[in-house]
Amino acid sequence: MIYLIHNYTLRNNTMAEEKTFKEELKVSGEQLVETVKKLIREANVRRLNIKNERGDTIMEIPVTVASVGAILLPVLAALGALAALVTDCRIEIEKIKK
């Protein structure tokens, strides 16, 4: 499932259109931490939303913040705890269209 959306950001005091799109992955709880680590390493990922089986968002990760090493560790620890509680989940991935 892919959604196309448009975001506008302010760059150099002018409005610049930043196009993003969303993808969704279905993963098991065991695969959650490794999949998120892999996605954080991708250059064009902007935000990750972790959703439960019903589609409720249970965790949001702004990747621009999470890519900083010191901030990433607590996020991964929380993901590990979350992975122990869920059997299946979906990861909504917001990427910047280049």
C-alpha positions in Angstrom: 0.0 0.0 0.0 1.6 3.3 -1.1 0.2 6.8 -0.4 1.5 9.9 -2.1 1.3 13.1 0.0 2.8 16.6 -0.3 4.7 18.4 2.5 5.9 21.9 2.4 9.0 23.1 4.2 10.5 26.5 4.6 13.9 26.8 3.1 15.8 30.1 2.8 12.6 32.0 3.6 10.7 30.5 0.6 8.2 27.7 0.5 9.7 24.6 -1.1 7.5 21.6 -2.0 8.8 18.4 -0.5 7.2 15.3 -1.9 6.9 12.3 0.3 5.2 8.9 -0.1 4.3 6.2 2.3 4.9 2.4 2.2 3.6 -0.1 4.7 5.4 -3.3 5.7 3.8 -6.2 7.8 6.4 -7.8 10.1 6.3 -10.1 13.1 7.3 -9.0 16.5 10.6 -10.9 16.2 11.5 -9.0 13.0 10.5 -5.5 14.3 13.8 -4.3 15.8 16.0 -5.5 12.9 13.6 -4.1 10.3 13.5 -0.7 12.0 17.3 -0.6 12.3 17.6 -1.3 8.5 15.0 1.4 7.7 16.8 4.0 9.9 20.0 3.5 7.8 18.2 4.4 4.6 18.8 8.0 3.5 15.4 8.8 2.3 13.3 7.6 5.2 11.8 10.5 7.2 9.4 8.9 9.8 8.3 5.5 10.9 4.9 4.7 12.5 4.6 1.3 14.2 1.0 0.1 14.2 -0.7 -2.9 15.9 -2.8 -5.5 14.2 -5.9 -3.2 14.4 -4.1 -0.4 12.7 -3.7 1.8 15.8 -0.4 3.7 16.0 1.6 2.5 19.0 4.9 4.3 18.3 6.1 7.1 16.1 9.8 7.5 15.3 11.1 10.6 13.5 14.1 9.2 11.8 16.0 12.5 11.5 16.1 12.5 15.3 16.6 8.7 15.7 19.6 8.6 13.4 21.7 10.3 16.1 23.4 7.5 17.9 22.7 8.6 21.5 19.0 9.0 20.8 18.7 5.8 18.9 19.5 3.5 21.8 16.4 4.3 24.0 14.2 4.0 20.8 15.6 0.5 20.1 15.2 -0.5 23.7 11.5 0.6 23.6 11.1 -1.3 20.3 12.5 -4.4 21.9 10.0 -4.3 24.7 7.2 -3.6 22.2 8.3 -6.5 20.0 7.8 -8.8 23.0 4.2 -7.7 23.4 3.0 -7.8 19.8 2.8 -10.8 17.5 2.3 -9.0 14.2 2.6 -5.3 13.4 2.8 -2.9 10.5 5.4 -0.3 9.9 4.3 2.7 8.0 7.3 4.3 6.3 7.3 7.9 5.2 10.0 8.5 2.5 11.2 11.6 0.7 10.7 11.3 -3.0 13.9 12.3 -4.8 
